[in-house]
Amino acid sequence: MHCTVGVVKTRFEGSRPGVVVPTSAMGLDFKELFESEVGCDIVFKVKSESFKAHKVVLAARSPVFRAQFFGPVGDPKQEEAVVEDIEPFIFKAMLLFIYSDKLPDIYEVMGSVPMCSYAVMMQHLVAAADLYNIDRLKLLCESKLCDEITIDNVATSLALAEQHHCPQLKAICLKFIANPSNLGGAYCFRI
């Protein structure tokens, strides 16, 4: 057997033809799955509202949900769960994040007339994320809250940071308070 190998050297100028790979649409696809309610196997009763979801998606994103549905004392056949400590719009926002991996828009969660500010929604989401151990959501909300510190919300934000272990938010609040020009006409006194 005889084989001849040849090497051709050519230089390619200009842009190379190739395959254009679109950005991932996974978050949009999962959000659509949530909104369509196709294949849902759990219903959450949150005050007067109900939210359908997929246990496996929730379990993939939250160790608390994983334990609730698939842990040693969990119930994989559970079809309904009552949630008492979270407002419905916050639970919906948390579910939207779980499915899309993006912070939801306030109008998407509450409709055309929001009943609270974006900062207040972020504060509630920090608490929900802490409760369900969704670290990325908690950090994203903490980051947004750091950008929203004002004289009107610094005390609430500091208390939230303490209660839910948000070190960056706590540091920003303390730095804000330490700067006298941020306090304007506010004053403190000791009794």
Secondary structure by P-SEA (a helix, b strand, c coil): cbbbbbbbbbbbccccbbbbbcccaaaaaaaaaaaacccccbbbbcccbbbbbbaaaaaaccaaaaaacccccccccccbbbbccccaaaaaaaaaaaaccccccccccccccccccaaaaaaaaaaaaaaacaaaaaaaaaaaaaaccccccaaaaaaaaaaaccaaaaaaaaaaaaccccccccccccc
